[in-house]
């Protein structure tokens, strides 16, 4: 038995103990263990330790399982319910292996840049503009959507060239136009 498979058995045993301790039904516990076993096999093929797994590994694993389902059944699964079975099982395993899930750090520098931008933007809106917390929360969510769109459209250069004043002006314009025509600026 390899060290990797021994480690996987340890994690599966830890997960099984957790499921029993939390009084999951036997059927749910078994399904969770099967999914966790498949995920561990998947990341082993990727040469990734369970303690180092990232959201991108979970996403790729779920996509792989979805393709398998399609080949077997000839149609895609009921995505939301089906996906939840996979992600909840994997997330539970990753919480046990990593101490918490999702991790507190961003998955990549773009996400990190977006988070930094949003934090700075909240401070800008409250400090400089004097906006209420509820307004800043709405505007921050809008800004996050805009930054995601900007990255898809212009890559790293789009976000790198952006300033808080530019983001604030963009947000003001989007809210103005949304009030006048809610369908005009959908991203």
C-alpha positions as CSV (number, residue, x, y, z in Angstrom):
1,X,0.0,0.0,0.0
2,X,1.4,3.4,-1.0
3,X,1.8,6.3,1.4
4,X,-0.7,8.2,-0.6
5,X,-3.4,5.6,-0.4
6,X,-2.7,5.2,3.3
7,X,-3.1,8.9,3.7
8,X,-6.4,8.8,1.7
9,X,-7.7,6.0,4.0
10,X,-6.9,8.1,7.0
11,X,-8.8,11.1,5.6
12,X,-11.7,8.9,4.6
13,X,-11.7,7.4,8.1
14,X,-11.7,10.9,9.6
15,X,-14.6,11.9,7.4
16,X,-16.5,8.8,8.3
17,X,-16.0,9.5,12.1
18,X,-17.2,13.1,11.5
19,X,-20.3,11.9,9.7
20,X,-21.1,9.5,12.5
21,X,-20.5,12.0,15.2
22,X,-22.7,14.6,13.5
23,X,-25.4,11.8,13.0
24,X,-25.7,11.9,9.2
25,X,-28.0,9.3,7.8
26,X,-26.2,6.1,6.7
27,X,-27.2,6.7,3.1
28,X,-26.0,10.3,3.1
29,X,-22.8,9.3,4.8
30,X,-22.1,6.6,2.3
31,X,-22.7,9.0,-0.7
32,X,-20.4,11.5,0.9
33,X,-17.6,9.0,1.4
34,X,-18.0,7.8,-2.2
35,X,-17.6,11.3,-3.5
36,X,-14.7,12.0,-1.2
37,X,-13.0,8.8,-2.4
38,X,-13.4,9.9,-6.0
39,X,-12.1,13.4,-5.2
40,X,-9.1,12.0,-3.5
41,X,-8.3,9.8,-6.5
42,X,-8.8,12.8,-8.8
43,X,-6.3,15.0,-6.9
44,X,-3.9,12.1,-6.6
45,X,-3.8,12.0,-10.4
46,X,-3.1,15.7,-10.4
47,X,-0.3,15.2,-7.8
48,X,-2.0,17.4,-5.3
49,X,-2.2,16.7,-1.6
50,X,-5.7,17.1,0.0
51,X,-4.2,19.8,2.3
52,X,-3.2,21.8,-0.7
53,X,-6.3,21.4,-2.8
54,X,-7.9,24.6,-4.2
55,X,-11.3,25.7,-5.5
56,X,-10.0,25.2,-9.0
57,X,-9.5,21.5,-8.2
58,X,-13.0,21.1,-6.9
59,X,-14.4,22.8,-10.0
60,X,-12.4,20.6,-12.4
61,X,-13.4,17.5,-10.4
62,X,-17.1,18.4,-10.6
63,X,-16.8,19.1,-14.3
64,X,-15.1,15.7,-14.8
65,X,-17.9,13.9,-12.9
66,X,-20.5,15.8,-14.9
67,X,-19.0,14.6,-18.1
68,X,-19.0,11.0,-16.8
69,X,-22.6,11.4,-15.9
70,X,-23.4,12.6,-19.4
71,X,-21.6,9.7,-21.0
72,X,-23.4,7.2,-18.8
73,X,-26.9,8.7,-19.0
74,X,-26.9,10.6,-22.3
75,X,-28.0,13.8,-20.7
76,X,-26.6,16.3,-18.2
77,X,-27.6,16.0,-14.5
78,X,-30.1,18.3,-12.8
79,X,-27.1,20.6,-12.2
80,X,-28.0,22.4,-9.0
81,X,-29.1,19.4,-6.9
82,X,-26.5,17.1,-8.4
83,X,-23.7,19.6,-8.1
84,X,-24.5,20.2,-4.4
85,X,-24.0,16.5,-3.6
86,X,-20.5,16.7,-5.0
87,X,-19.5,20.1,-3.7
88,X,-20.9,19.6,-0.2
89,X,-19.1,16.3,0.2
90,X,-15.8,17.6,-1.1
91,X,-16.0,20.8,1.0
92,X,-16.6,18.8,4.1
93,X,-13.5,16.7,3.4
94,X,-11.5,19.9,2.7
95,X,-12.7,21.5,6.0
96,X,-11.4,18.5,7.9
97,X,-8.1,18.4,6.0
98,X,-7.4,22.1,5.9
99,X,-9.1,23.3,9.1
100,X,-11.5,25.5,7.2
101,X,-13.0,25.8,3.7
102,X,-13.0,27.9,1.7
103,X,-9.6,29.2,2.6
104,X,-9.3,32.8,3.7
105,X,-6.8,33.7,1.0
106,X,-7.8,34.5,-2.5
107,X,-7.3,31.8,-5.2
108,X,-5.2,34.0,-7.4
109,X,-3.8,37.4,-7.8
110,X,-6.7,38.7,-9.8
111,X,-9.2,37.7,-7.0
112,X,-6.8,39.2,-4.5
113,X,-6.6,42.4,-6.5
114,X,-10.4,42.5,-6.7
115,X,-10.8,42.0,-2.9
116,X,-8.2,44.7,-2.2
117,X,-10.0,47.0,-4.6
118,X,-13.3,46.4,-2.9
119,X,-11.9,46.9,0.6
120,X,-10.3,50.2,-0.5
121,X,-13.5,51.2,-2.4
122,X,-15.6,50.7,0.8
123,X,-13.3,52.9,2.7
124,X,-13.4,55.5,-0.1
125,X,-17.2,55.5,-0.2
126,X,-17.6,55.8,3.5
127,X,-14.7,58.2,4.2
128,X,-14.6,60.4,1.1
129,X,-18.2,60.2,-0.1
130,X,-19.9,59.6,3.3
131,X,-22.2,56.9,2.0
132,X,-24.3,54.7,4.3
133,X,-23.2,51.1,4.9
134,X,-26.1,49.7,3.0
135,X,-25.2,51.8,0.0
136,X,-21.6,50.8,0.2
137,X,-22.5,47.1,0.4
138,X,-24.7,47.4,-2.8
139,X,-22.0,49.5,-4.6
140,X,-19.3,47.0,-3.6
141,X,-21.2,44.1,-5.0
142,X,-21.7,46.1,-8.2
143,X,-18.0,47.0,-8.3
144,X,-17.1,43.3,-7.9
145,X,-19.3,42.4,-10.9
146,X,-17.7,45.2,-12.9
147,X,-14.2,44.1,-12.0
148,X,-15.0,40.5,-13.0
149,X,-16.4,41.8,-16.3
150,X,-13.4,44.1,-16.8
151,X,-10.9,41.3,-16.2
152,X,-12.8,39.0,-18.7
153,X,-12.8,41.8,-21.3
154,X,-9.4,43.3,-20.8
155,X,-7.3,40.9,-18.7
156,X,-4.9,42.0,-16.1
157,X,-4.3,45.3,-17.8
158,X,-7.9,46.4,-17.3
159,X,-7.8,46.1,-13.6
160,X,-4.2,47.3,-13.3
161,X,-5.0,50.6,-14.9
162,X,-8.1,51.3,-12.8
163,X,-8.1,53.8,-9.9
164,X,-10.7,54.2,-7.1
165,X,-11.9,57.5,-8.6
166,X,-12.5,55.8,-11.9
167,X,-14.3,52.9,-10.3
168,X,-16.4,55.3,-8.3
169,X,-17.4,57.3,-11.4
170,X,-18.2,54.1,-13.2
171,X,-20.4,53.0,-10.3
172,X,-22.2,56.4,-10.2
173,X,-22.9,56.2,-13.9
174,X,-24.2,52.6,-13.7
175,X,-26.5,53.5,-10.9
176,X,-27.8,56.6,-12.6
177,X,-28.5,54.6,-15.8
178,X,-30.0,51.7,-13.9
179,X,-32.5,54.0,-12.3
180,X,-33.5,55.4,-15.7
181,X,-33.4,52.1,-17.7
182,X,-32.9,48.9,-15.6
183,X,-32.0,46.8,-18.7
184,X,-29.5,49.2,-20.2
185,X,-26.3,48.2,-18.4
186,X,-26.6,44.5,-17.6
187,X,-23.1,42.8,-17.4
